[in-house]
Amino acid sequence: MLSMLKIWKTQVKKHIFRRKMMTLLKPLQGINHILRKTRKHGH
């Protein structure tokens, strides 16, 4: 039982970390997209 709890906790931590990374990367991707658009228009 304890080992199962440990595994579950690590899985939850991984999931939360991944979600945080996704939320951090989403705005960056949006900025990248806008930069690409402006660059295309510049040419």
N, C-alpha and C positions, 0 to 999 in steps of 0.2 A: 504493500500500500504506500509506504513512504517513498519508494523509488518511483512509483507512478505519479505521486504528487510532485516530486522533483522534476520529472520529465515534463509534466503539465506546466509547471511554473516556468521552465526554460522556454517552452513553446510559446507561452503567453508573452514572455519578455521579447522573444524574437518577433512575434506578431506586432507588438506595440512599437518596437524599434523600426520595423519595416514600414508601418503606417506613418510614423514620424518622418522617415526618409521620403516617403511618397509625397506627403504634404509639403515637405521642404523643396522637393524637386519639381513639383507641379508648377509653381510660379516661375521657376528658372526656365522650364520648358516653354512657358508662355512668352517670356522675354526673348528667348532664343528665336521663337517663331516670328515675333514682331521684328527683330533685328534682321532676320533673313528677308522678310517682306520689304523692309526699307532698303536693304542692299539691292534687291532686285529692281526696285523702282529707281534707285540711284543710277544703275547701269542703263 
